[in-house]
Amino acid sequence: MPAGDYFQPITQHSNNKDMNNSLRLVECVPNFSEGRDMEIIKQITDSIEKHKGVKLLDVDPGEATNRTVVTFVGTPEAICDAAFDAVKKAGELIDMRNHHGAHPRMGATDVLPLIPVAGITLEECAELARGLARRIADELLIPCYCYEAAALKEKHRNLAVCRAGEYEGLPEKLANPDKAPDMGARAFDERIARTGCTVVGARDFLIAVNFNLNTTSTRRANAIAFDVREKGRPMREGGKLTGKILTDENGNKKMIPGTLKCTKAIGWYIDEYGIAQVSMNMTNLKVTPLHVAFDEVCRCAALRGVRVTGTEIVGLVPKQTLIDAGKYFLEKQQRSTGIPEDDIIKIAIKSMGLDDLRPFNPHEKVIEYLLEEKEANRLTALTVKGFAEETSRESAAPGGGSVSAYMGALGAALATMVANLSSHKRGWDDKWKTFSDKAAEGQAIMTDLLQLVDEDTAAFNTLMKAFSMPKGNEKEKALRDDAIQAATLYAAQVPLQTMKKACSALPLCKAMAEEGNPASVSDAAVGALAIRAAVIGACLNVKINAASLKDQEKARLLTAEADDIVKKAVEQEQEIIQIAERKIQS
């Protein structure tokens, strides 16, 4: 993992573990000024792991630096609480008066960045970081600087500015209002002498990646790195590679910028593999995505007679990075991007040679996959046979609602299949993008309906739980009754959502019946039949639950809306069947 917030060449060292899922995910990568005493490090990481909604991913201690980089991911609120407790524990256990190491530092918790992973913006992480810094300063009396996206002063965006003078320079800095911390500033005292100061901030996700070259030349690797990295290479007299380096009026080197923004890179030779690599830190994936960097390194390598044989991702990678890469390479081939997520990621792995040096397992490298909750009782995790058998058992769930959602998913899947077949049909190359977009639309509907398979059963289980609540006195009876009504409403709303989502796939079925591969028109029609069954089946579940609502007006509105959806679905399904019949006869 990257050691701190500066560029350092990175090798593959990872001991990642499983994690729990969350829609809004933040990564936290605190650097603690202790890399030798594993008992202290363990107490700090224990304070992180006790928090629900947080998963510890990596602990990377360094003896020479006397510093440990810890990586954990979780929900925004849980991350902030875990980070606070870690800072508190580090402040109790690490005495900066006794600290010595090779790495720049000025606090027991030296730097504490928050990084958006999924469902949250960098700006939101910056607000969380400022709030966390305020809490650390107020409750723990540890002064804090805010850096990068969370900076309150423009000069504090740069970590090096915040940390200038390191721990030994704190007495002077704290006495100077122009250099004082953003929060909790006060004169250097006994408490600060022990804990030092902490730099809290927010930055984009950083990917550490090495591009493998078919050469042993570090010189060639460095030349390619200088071609692409944002900083570029020094400008030399006469434009020669070995000429005198030119400087400006202030004595600073003049630079020729590289081609990739937000990247830092060097070339090196790896004894373990017997090859040279371009080792790169990518600091803003929105500006320079991984697949863009890969193609550019390939281009620059080819100009120097070198070939990129593969890519090595160090540490973890967000799923979207691989999805974007897979779609990019599919589009270059004029292939449909409306295929399952696993297939898109396989394309990314093969296109960039992520398995060049060793097998690349997405479930060990992709943050979101590590976070997925492995529920043995998830219906969508069952085989087709297992789902049918589970439905056949005497338990009431899964029942008609979940089966309806699954039928809808199958209907959307069939329409998607026709779109994908049409996208790759010989002679239809000019239409590939249109059908690819249709396939992507179908994949999204199918995914939502598969989620509703489990949500419908969850709704039923919630209702059963409400019925099992105690009713020993009037207060308990009232609470139980309120819970039953709320659960009943939820149990009616979920199948209504299934109806809406399934119905949204009918225009896709119609488009595929009219415009798709003629040989697959029957598949589009079967998709429409499955969706019609899903809509009618879910409607019956809306009605049976709405009938138990005490609020009759709400029940009436739910039932009326469901009936209207059924009417529209049946009309559309009949139209699609007629289209299919005509095409088959002709």
C-alpha positions in Angstrom: 0.0 0.0 0.0 1.2 3.6 -0.5 3.2 4.7 2.5 1.7 8.1 3.2 0.7 10.9 0.8 3.8 11.2 -1.3 5.2 9.2 -4.2 7.2 6.2 -3.1 7.9 3.2 -5.4 5.7 0.3 -4.2 6.0 -3.4 -4.3 3.3 -6.0 -3.8 2.7 -6.6 -0.1 -0.9 -7.2 0.9 -2.8 -9.1 3.5 -6.4 -8.1 2.7 -9.4 -9.6 4.5 -13.1 -9.9 3.8 -15.3 -6.9 4.6 -19.0 -5.9 4.9 -21.0 -4.1 2.2 -22.2 -0.5 2.3 -23.8 1.7 -0.3 -21.7 4.8 0.8 -18.1 3.8 1.3 -15.1 5.8 2.6 -11.5 4.6 2.9 -9.3 5.9 5.6 -5.5 5.5 5.5 -4.0 6.9 8.7 -0.2 6.8 9.2 0.8 6.2 12.8 4.3 7.0 14.1 5.1 3.5 15.3 6.4 0.7 13.1 8.3 -1.5 15.5 6.2 -2.4 18.5 3.5 -4.7 17.2 1.6 -4.7 20.5 1.0 -0.9 20.2 0.0 -1.3 16.6 -2.4 -4.1 17.5 -4.1 -2.0 20.2 -4.6 0.8 17.6 -6.0 -1.6 15.0 -8.2 -3.2 17.7 -9.8 0.2 18.4 -10.7 0.4 14.7 -12.0 -3.1 14.3 -14.5 -2.8 17.2 -16.6 -0.5 15.1 -19.6 -2.0 13.3 -19.7 -0.9 9.6 -15.9 -0.8 9.4 -13.5 -3.4 7.9 -9.7 -3.4 8.4 -8.1 -4.1 5.1 -4.3 -3.7 5.5 -1.7 -3.0 8.2 1.7 -2.1 6.8 4.4 -1.4 9.4 7.9 -0.2 8.5 10.8 -0.6 10.9 13.2 1.9 9.2 10.5 4.5 8.9 9.1 3.6 12.4 5.7 4.1 10.9 2.6 2.0 10.1 0.1 2.7 7.3 -3.4 1.3 8.2 -6.2 1.0 5.7 -9.8 0.5 6.6 -13.1 1.0 4.8 -16.7 1.5 5.9 -19.7 3.8 6.1 -18.9 7.5 6.5 -20.2 7.7 10.1 -18.5 4.5 11.2 -15.2 5.6 9.6 -15.1 8.9 11.4 -15.8 7.2 14.8 -13.2 4.5 14.2 -10.6 7.1 13.0 -11.3 9.2 16.1 -10.7 6.2 18.4 -7.6 5.2 16.6 -6.2 8.8 17.0 -7.1 8.6 20.7 -5.4 5.3 21.2 -2.3 6.4 19.3 -2.1 9.5 21.4 -2.2 7.4 24.6 0.4 4.8 23.5 2.9 6.7 21.3 5.2 9.3 23.0 6.6 11.5 20.2 9.4 12.7 22.5 10.9 9.2 22.0 10.1 8.8 18.3 12.8 8.4 15.6 12.4 7.2 12.1 13.3 7.8 8.4 9.9 9.2 7.5 8.8 12.8 7.9 6.4 13.0 10.8 5.0 15.4 13.4 2.4 13.5 15.4 1.5 10.1 16.9 -1.2 10.0 14.2 0.8 11.9 11.5 -1.6 12.0 8.6 -5.3 11.0 8.3 -6.8 11.1 4.8 -10.4 10.2 4.0 -11.0 8.9 0.5 -14.3 8.5 -1.4 -14.8 5.0 -2.7 -18.5 4.7 -3.6 -21.7 6.7 -3.2 -19.9 9.8 -1.7 -18.1 12.7 -3.2 -14.7 14.2 -2.5 -16.4 17.3 -1.2 -18.5 15.3 1.2 -15.3 13.6 2.5 -13.7 17.0 2.9 -16.6 18.1 5.2 -16.2 14.8 7.1 -12.5 15.4 7.5 -13.0 19.0 8.8 -15.6 17.7 11.3 -13.2 14.9 12.4 -10.3 17.4 12.8 -12.5 19.6 15.0 -13.5 16.7 17.1 -9.9 15.6 17.6 -8.8 19.1 18.5 -11.7 19.7 20.9 -12.0 16.3 22.6 -8.5 15.0 22.4 -6.7 18.3 22.6 -4.5 17.3 19.6 -4.1 20.3 17.2 -5.0 19.6 13.6 -4.1 20.9 10.2 -6.6 20.3 7.3 -5.0 19.4 4.0 -5.8 18.7 0.3 -9.5 18.9 -0.4 -10.3 19.6 3.3 -7.8 22.5 3.5 -9.1 25.7 5.1 -6.1 27.7 3.8 -4.8 27.3 0.2 -1.2 26.8 1.3 -2.3 23.9 3.5 -3.5 21.9 0.5 0.1 20.7 0.3 0.9 18.1 3.0 4.6 19.1 3.0 3.7 22.7 4.0 1.6 21.4 6.9 4.3 19.1 8.1 7.3 21.6 7.5 9.7 21.4 10.4 8.3 18.1 11.5 7.8 17.3 15.2 10.9 19.1 16.2 9.7 22.4 14.7 6.3 22.4 16.5 7.3 24.8 19.3 8.2 27.5 16.8 5.2 26.8 14.5 2.7 26.9 17.3 4.1 30.3 18.4 3.7 31.7 14.9 0.0 32.5 14.0 0.9 32.3 10.3 2.0 28.7 10.8 -0.4 27.6 13.5 -2.8 24.6 13.1 -6.2 25.1 11.7 -7.9 23.7 14.7 -6.9 23.5 18.4 -4.0 25.9 18.0 -2.3 26.8 21.3 1.2 27.2 22.7 3.4 24.1 22.8 2.7 22.3 26.0 3.3 18.9 27.7 0.4 17.3 26.0 1.4 18.4 22.5 4.9 17.3 23.3 3.6 13.8 23.7 1.0 13.6 20.9 2.4 16.1 18.4 -0.1 17.4 15.8 -2.2 15.6 13.2 -2.9 16.4 9.6 -6.5 15.5 8.6 -7.7 15.7 5.0 -9.5 14.3 2.0 -8.1 13.2 -1.3 -9.2 11.1 -4.2 -8.5 7.4 -4.3 -4.8 6.7 -5.2 -4.0 3.7 -7.3 -0.4 2.3 -7.2 0.3 0.5 -10.5 3.3 -1.0 -12.1 3.5 -1.5 -15.9 5.6 -4.5 -16.9 8.0 -4.1 -19.7 9.8 -6.6 -22.0 13.1 -5.1 -21.1 15.6 -5.2 -18.3 16.7 -1.6 -18.9 16.0 0.8 -16.0 17.1 3.6 -18.3 14.4 2.8 -20.9 11.8 2.4 -18.1 12.7 5.8 -16.7 12.5 7.4 -20.1 9.0 6.1 -20.6 8.0 7.2 -17.0 9.3 10.7 -17.8 7.3 10.7 -21.1 4.0 10.1 -19.3 4.2 11.5 -15.7 2.7 14.9 -15.1 6.0 16.4 -13.9 7.7 15.3 -17.1 11.5 15.7 -17.5 13.9 18.6 -17.2 14.3 20.8 -20.2 17.9 20.7 -21.6 20.0 23.0 -23.7 19.4 22.4 -27.4 16.7 19.9 -26.7 19.3 17.2 -26.2 18.8 14.4 -23.7 22.3 15.0 -22.2 22.6 18.8 -22.5 22.7 21.2 -19.7 19.5 21.4 -17.6 17.8 24.8 -18.1 16.6 26.9 -15.2 14.3 29.9 -14.8 15.1 33.3 -13.3 14.6 31.8 -9.8 17.0 28.9 -10.4 14.2 26.3 -10.7 14.5 23.6 -13.3 12.5 24.1 -16.4 10.3 21.1 -17.1 8.8 19.5 -20.2 5.4 18.2 -18.9 4.4 14.6 -19.5 1.2 13.4 -21.1 -0.7 12.1 -18.1 -2.2 14.5 -15.6 -2.3 13.5 -11.9 0.4 10.8 -12.2 3.8 10.3 -10.7 6.1 7.7 -12.1 9.6 6.3 -12.2 11.3 3.4 -13.9 13.0 0.5 -12.0 14.2 -3.0 -12.3 12.6 -5.9 -10.3 14.9 -8.7 -9.4 12.0 -11.0 -8.5 10.5 -10.8 -12.0 13.7 -10.1 -14.0 12.1 -7.2 -15.8 11.9 -3.4 -15.7 8.7 -1.6 -14.8 7.2 1.8 -15.0 6.0 2.3 -11.4 3.1 4.9 -11.2 0.9 6.5 -8.6 -2.4 7.7 -10.0 -3.8 10.4 -7.8 -7.0 11.3 -9.7 -8.8 8.6 -11.6 -11.4 11.0 -12.9 -8.7 13.0 -14.7 -6.6 10.0 -15.8 -8.4 6.7 -15.6 -6.3 3.5 -15.4 -7.1 2.4 -19.0 -6.0 5.7 -20.4 -2.7 5.4 -18.5 -2.2 1.9 -19.8 -2.7 2.9 -23.4 -0.4 5.9 -23.1 2.4 3.9 -21.5 2.0 1.3 -24.3 2.2 4.1 -26.9 5.3 5.7 -25.4 7.0 2.3 -24.8 6.4 1.4 -28.4 8.1 4.6 -29.6 11.2 3.4 -27.7 11.1 -0.1 -29.0 9.6 -1.5 -25.8 6.4 -3.4 -25.2 4.1 -3.4 -22.2 3.5 -7.0 -21.3 1.1 -6.5 -18.4 0.0 -4.5 -15.4 0.4 -5.0 -11.7 -2.0 -3.3 -9.4 -0.6 -2.8 -5.9 -3.1 -3.0 -3.1 -6.8 -2.5 -3.8 -8.8 -1.0 -6.7 -12.3 0.4 -6.8 -14.7 -1.7 -8.9 -15.6 1.2 -11.2 -12.0 1.5 -12.3 -12.2 -2.0 -13.8 -15.7 -1.5 -15.1 -14.7 1.7 -16.9 -11.6 -0.1 -18.4 -13.6 -3.1 -19.5 -16.2 -0.9 -21.2 -13.4 1.1 -22.9 -11.8 -1.9 -24.4 -15.2 -3.4 -25.4 -16.1 -0.2 -27.2 -12.8 -0.2 -29.0 -13.8 -3.6 -30.4 -17.3 -2.3 -31.2 -18.7 -4.9 -28.8 -21.7 -4.5 -26.5 -21.1 -3.2 -23.0 -24.5 -4.5 -21.8 -23.0 -7.7 -20.5 -22.7 -9.0 -16.9 -20.3 -7.2 -14.6 -18.1 -10.2 -14.2 -17.6 -10.4 -18.0 -16.7 -6.7 -18.2 -14.1 -7.1 -15.5 -12.6 -10.2 -17.3 -12.2 -8.0 -20.4 -10.4 -5.4 -18.3 -8.1 -8.0 -16.8 -7.1 -9.5 -20.1 -6.8 -6.2 -21.9 -4.4 -4.7 -19.5 -2.6 -8.0 -18.6 -3.5 -7.8 -14.9 -2.7 -11.5 -14.7 0.7 -11.2 -16.3 2.8 -11.9 -13.3 0.4 -13.7 -11.1 -3.3 -14.7 -11.1 -5.6 -11.6 -10.6 -8.6 -12.5 -8.5 -11.1 -9.6 -8.4 -12.6 -10.9 -5.2 -9.2 -10.3 -3.5 -8.4 -7.0 -5.2 -11.6 -5.1 -5.7 -12.8 -3.1 -2.7 -16.5 -3.5 -3.3 -16.1 -7.3 -3.7 -14.2 -7.5 -0.4 -17.0 -5.6 1.2 -19.8 -7.8 -0.1 -21.6 -9.6 2.6 -21.5 -13.3 2.0 -25.0 -14.3 3.0 -25.7 -18.0 2.7 -29.4 -17.4 2.7 -29.5 -14.8 -0.1 -31.9 -16.2 -2.7 -30.0 -14.8 -5.7 -26.9 -16.7 -4.6 -28.7 -20.0 -5.1 -28.5 -22.1 -8.3 -31.6 -22.3 -10.4 -32.3 -25.7 -9.0 -31.6 -24.5 -5.5 -34.0 -21.6 -5.9 -36.8 -23.9 -7.1 -36.2 -26.3 -4.3 -36.2 -23.5 -1.7 -39.4 -22.2 -3.0 -41.0 -25.7 -2.8 -40.4 -26.1 0.9 -43.1 -25.6 3.5 -41.7 -22.2 4.6 -43.8 -19.3 3.4 -40.8 -17.5 1.9 -39.7 -17.2 -0.8 -43.2 -16.9 -2.2 -45.1 -15.4 -5.1 -43.5 -12.0 -4.6 -39.9 -13.2 -5.0 -40.8 -15.5 -7.8 -42.5 -12.7 -9.6 -39.4 -10.5 -9.3 -37.3 -13.4 -10.6 -39.6 -13.9 -13.6 -39.3 -10.2 -14.3 -35.5 -10.5 -14.2 -35.6 -13.4 -16.6 -37.8 -11.4 -19.0 -35.3 -8.4 -18.9 -32.5 -10.9 -19.4 -34.0 -12.3 -22.5 -34.5 -8.8 -24.0 -30.9 -8.0 -23.1 -29.7 -11.2 -24.8 -31.4 -10.2 -28.0 -29.7 -6.8 -27.8 -26.3 -8.4 -27.4 -26.9 -10.8 -30.2 -28.0 -7.9 -32.5 -25.0 -5.8 -31.5 -22.6 -8.5 -32.8 -24.6 -9.6 -35.8 -22.6 -9.8 -39.0 -23.5 -6.9 -41.3 -25.0 -4.8 -38.5 -21.7 -3.2 -37.4 -23.1 0.3 -37.9 -25.8 -0.5 -35.3 -23.6 -2.0 -32.6 -23.7 1.1 -30.3 -27.5 1.4 -30.5 -27.9 -2.3 -29.4 -25.1 -2.0 -26.9 -27.0 0.9 -25.2 -30.2 -1.2 -25.2 -28.3 -4.1 -23.6 -26.9 -1.9 -20.9 -30.4 -0.7 -20.2 -31.6 -4.3 -19.9 -28.7 -5.2 -17.6 -29.7 -2.4 -15.2 -33.3 -3.5 -15.1 -32.4 -7.1 -14.5 -30.0 -6.2 -11.7 -32.7 -4.2 -9.9 -35.2 -7.0 -10.3 -32.7 -9.5 -8.8 -32.4 -7.3 -5.8 -36.1 -7.2 -5.4 -36.1 -11.0 -5.3 -34.4 -10.8 -1.9 -36.1 -7.6 -0.9 -39.6 -9.2 -1.2 -38.6 -12.1 1.1 -37.0 -9.5 3.5 -40.3 -7.7 3.5 -42.2 -10.8 4.5 -39.7 -11.6 7.2 -40.1 -8.1 8.6 -43.8 -8.6 8.8 -43.4 -12.0 10.6 -41.1 -10.3 13.0 -43.7 -7.7 13.8 -46.3 -10.3 14.5 -43.9 -12.0 17.0 -43.6 -8.8 19.1 -44.8 -9.0 22.7 -48.4 -8.0 23.5 -48.6 -8.3 27.3 -49.9 -4.8 28.0 -51.6 -2.0 26.2 -48.3 -0.2 25.4 -46.8 -3.4 23.9 -50.0 -4.0 21.9 -49.9 -0.5 20.5 -46.2 -0.8 19.5 -46.9 -4.2 17.9 -49.8 -2.9 16.0 -47.8 0.0 14.6 -45.0 -2.3 13.6 -47.4 -4.7 11.8 -49.0 -1.8 9.9 -45.6 -0.4 8.9 -44.4 -3.9 7.8 -47.6 -4.5 5.9 -47.3 -1.3 4.0 -43.6 -2.2 3.2 -44.8 -5.7 2.1 -47.2 -4.0 -0.3 -44.8 -1.4 -1.6 -42.0 -3.9 -2.6 -44.1 -5.9 -5.1 -45.4 -2.6 -6.4 -41.8 -1.6 -7.1 -41.4 -5.0 -8.8 -44.3 -4.2 -11.1 -42.9 -0.9 -12.1 -39.4 -2.2 -12.7 -40.6 -5.2 -14.7 -43.0 -3.1 -16.7 -40.1 -0.8 -17.6 -38.5 -3.7 -19.6 -41.4 -4.1 -21.9 -40.4 -1.2 -24.3 -37.0 -3.0 -24.6 -38.8 -6.3 -25.5 -40.8 -4.4 -28.1 -37.8 -2.7 -29.6 -35.9 -6.0 -29.8 -38.9 -7.8 -31.4 -39.2 -5.0 -34.0 -35.5 -4.1 -34.6 -33.4 -6.9 -33.1 -31.9 -10.0 -34.7 -34.9 -11.7 -36.5 -33.7 -15.1 -35.5 -34.3 -14.1 -31.8 -37.7 -12.5 -32.1 -39.2 -15.4 -30.2 -36.8 -14.7 -27.3 -38.0 -11.1 -27.1 -41.6 -12.4 -27.0 -40.9 -14.9 -24.3 -39.3 -12.1 -22.3 -42.6 -10.1 -22.6 -44.5 -13.2 -21.4 -42.3 -13.5 -18.4 -42.6 -9.8 -17.6 -46.4 -10.0 -17.9 -46.5 -12.9 -15.5 -44.2 -10.9 -13.1 -46.4 -7.9 -13.2 -49.7 -9.8 -12.6 -48.0 -12.0 -9.9 -46.6 -9.0 -8.1 -50.0 -7.2 -8.3 -51.6 -10.1 -6.4 -49.0 -9.6 -3.7 -49.8 -5.9 -3.5 -53.5 -6.6 -3.1 -53.2 -9.3 -0.5 -51.0 -7.1 1.7 -53.0 -3.9 1.0 -56.1 -5.7 2.2 -54.6 -5.8 5.7 -53.9 -2.1 6.0 -56.1 -0.1 8.4 -55.6 3.0 6.2 -58.2 2.0 3.5 -57.5 5.1 1.4 -53.8 4.2 1.2 -54.8 0.6 0.4 -57.2 1.8 -2.4 -54.5 4.0 -3.9 -52.0 1.1 -3.9 -54.5 -1.3 -5.5 -55.6 1.2 -8.1 -52.0 1.9 -9.1 -51.2 -1.8 -9.4 -54.3 -2.4 -11.5 -53.3 0.4 -13.9 -49.8 -1.1 -14.3 -51.3 -4.5 -15.0 -53.5 -3.1 -17.7 -50.6 -1.3 -19.4 -48.4 -4.4 -19.2 -51.0 -6.7 -20.7 -51.6 -4.3 -23.6 -47.8 -4.0 -24.3 -47.3 -7.8 -24.0 -50.1 -8.5 -26.5 -48.6 -6.0 -28.9 -45.1 -7.7 -28.6 -46.6 -11.2 -29.2 -48.4 -9.9 -32.3 -45.1 -8.5 -33.7 -43.4 -11.8 -33.0 -46.1 -13.8 -34.7 -46.0 -11.6 -37.8 -42.2 -11.9 -38.0 -42.2 -15.7 -37.5 -44.9 -16.2 -40.2 -43.0 -14.0 -42.6 
